[in-house]
Amino acid sequence: MPSRRVPKLVARELIQFIKKIDIKANYWDKNATSAFEFTRQMNSPVLRKLNTKYECNMHIIDEETKTPATMLVEFVNGSKWETNTSNFKADDLRYELFMRAEEVEEQIEAASGGKEDDDKGADKGKKGGGGAKPAAAAPKKK
């Protein structure tokens, strides 16, 4: 399967639609590797600087449990996405997350009548601004 990498400029654009990520994983579970790598990637100082209200939290599960690694994401519109991370690679988790962030962006734009707010419109001329979407990186998966 080809990599479903999310370009940095797209991630920087869509991070504003993510409010909080909570990841729970057992440190000794070999299937939790993607959860730990994803957490490392999503705790980037660059992403935190772009969205100061964004949180990414890792909760270590007691090693006695057999609970699979899970991720719960809360978006700025109040919608949530929860998944077992064992079936994903870290790149695939990022791709799925940013695809859902893109859907939130589209819902917000549709609710506002398709008009972008003045702040976002002013950023269009800046590097990284504008309408870059993960869908351009790979087809949407439902």
Secondary structure, DSSP 8 states (H G I E B T S, - for coil): -------HHHHHHHGGGEEEEEEEEETT-GGGHHHHHHHHHHT-HHHHHH-TT-EEEEEEE-TT-----EEEEEETTS-EEEEEGGG--HHHHHHHHHHHHHHHHHHHHHHTTT---HHHHHGGGSTT-S---GGGTS----
